[in-house]
Amino acid sequence: MARTLEQERAALEEEARKLEERRQRLEEREREQAIQAVEKTGLLKLETKRLTQLLARIKSLGFAEVEKRLSA
């Protein structure tokens, strides 16, 4: 079935839009899983100030350094 260039371009744009929607849904699911993992650890039971300080310290050290220190 022959398509015009405009039809082909429209089809590609539609596919790109659908792909972007799928990526967004995947990111949302990944974020939800990450939040659930944090909930399971009990970190969300900390008071806000304490949790904020802990996360700031982790951010300043970097994930690799925190993992290194925790595994030592």
N, C-alpha and C positions, 0 to 999 in steps of 0.2 A: 504494500500500500504506500503510495507516494505521498510524501508530506511536504508542505511548503516550509520554507525556512522559519517563518513566523510560528508555525505549529510546532516545529521541532524545538525552537527556542522556548516557547511556552511550556512544552512538556518538560524540558530540562529545568526550567525555573520551578515548576511544580514539584519535581523530584527533589530538587535542592531544598525547597521549603519543607517537604515531608522529612527529609533527612535531618534537617536542623531541629524539627520538632522531636524526632526520635532521640537526638543527642540531648536535648533539654530534659526529656523524660528520664533518660539514663542518669544524667547528672542529679536530678531530683531524687531518684532511687538510691544512688550512691550516697548522697548527703543524708538521707533518712537512715540508711544502714550505719553510717558513721555516728549519727546522733544516738541510735539505739546501742551501739557499742559503748559509747561514753556513758549512757544511762546504766548499762550493766555493770560498769566499774564502780558506780556509786559517786562519781565526781560531781554529778548534778545535785547531789545532796549537800554539797558544801555551800556555805553562805556565799553570796555573790562576790563580795569583796575578796574573800580568800581564794575563790576560784579564779577571779580576774588576775590576782597577783601570781598565782601558780602558772596560769597560761602566759602571762607576760614574761615570766622567768624562762619558761620553755621556749618561747619565741626568741628571747635574747640569746639563749645558749644555742639554739638550733636543734633540730630533731636528732641529728647524728650524735651530737655531744650528750644529749639527754639519754639516748639509748645506751651509749658507751658507759656513762656513769651509773645507770641503773643495772647494767649487766655485770659491773665490776664487783 
